[in-house]
Amino acid sequence: MASSQNNDSVETIEDLIRNNYTLLRKRLQVEKLIPHFIERRLLDFPEDKQVIVSKTTTPGKAEALLELLTEKDTCSPEEFVEILKKGDHKHVADQLKRTSTRNEA
């Protein structure tokens, strides 16, 4: 939270998740994505993985993943989109509403 001065112009992972929560909750197949987040040290293994897979429904697992990413605040929106694409979720990445695309050339 040290860089709160730029929050109106720079999209955070929380912004991205909040703006697309319904889509992400419905469409994420978390099992395909977890390994990518773990490899990049954005989720802790095995603790975070256990929290996520302990949920019984697909939307529940997605909610757990999104909540962990928001709490940790270590994943940038760009990394999140890249992981979606690598994890066979390009169709979801293409539908995301972005708030700061004009800032990225």
N, C-alpha and C positions, 0 to 999 in steps of 0.2 A: 504493500500500500504506500510505499515511499514515493511512487511516481503518480500521485493522484492529480497532479496539475494537468496532465495530458488526457485525462479520462474522457473528455467530451469529444476528442478527435481520434483517439486510438481505441479500436475495438478490443475488448477483453474476451477471454474464454467464457466468462459469465454472460456477457452481452450476447455472444453467439448462441450459447445454450438457451438463454431465456427467449431470444427472438425466434428460436426454432424448436422449442421444447416439445410441442405436440408431434411434429414430424419426427424428431429424433426418438422420442419415446416409442412411437409406433414402428419405426422402420429399422432401428439398429438391431443387428444380430451380434450381440456383444461378444460371443465366443470367438468370432472371426477377428475382433478388434483388440481384445485383451493382450495377446502376445506382442502386438506392435507397441502398445502403451508401456508394457513391461520392458521391452528391449530399449526403449528410449528413456527409461527410468522415470516415466511419468506416473506409473503406478508401482506400488511396492508388492514384491512377490515374497511369500504367498499371501500376506495379510489382505491386501486390497482385492486380490483375485477371489479369495474365499468369501469376502463380504458380498461381492457381485454374484458369484455363482450360487450362493446360498438362497437367493431369491428364486421363487418357483415359476414365475411367469416371465416371458420375454420383455414386456414393458417394465416389470419390476427390476429386471437385470439392467435394462437401459437406464432407469431412474437412478439406480445405485451407482452406475458408472458416471453419469452426468453429475451427480452429487459429489462424488469423490474428486472429479476433475475441477469442479467449482471450488471445493474446499481447499484443495492443494494449490491451485492457481499456478501450476508449473507448466501447463500446456498452453501454447499460444494458439490463437484461432487458425493460423497458417498450418501449424503442426497437426491440429485436429483434422483439418480438411485433407492434408496429405495422408494421414493415417486412414481416414475414411476411404480414400482412393486406393491405397495399398491393400486395405482389408476388404476389397470387393464391395465397396459401398459408393462407387462413383455416382450412381444414380441419386443417392442421398446428398452427396456433396454438391452436385449440380443444382439441387433444389434449395439449398440454404440461402436464407436472406442475410445478406452481409450489410453492416452499417458503415464500413470505412473503406470500401473497395476503391474509392477515388484517391485515397492516400497512397495506394500501392501502384507504382507504374509498371 
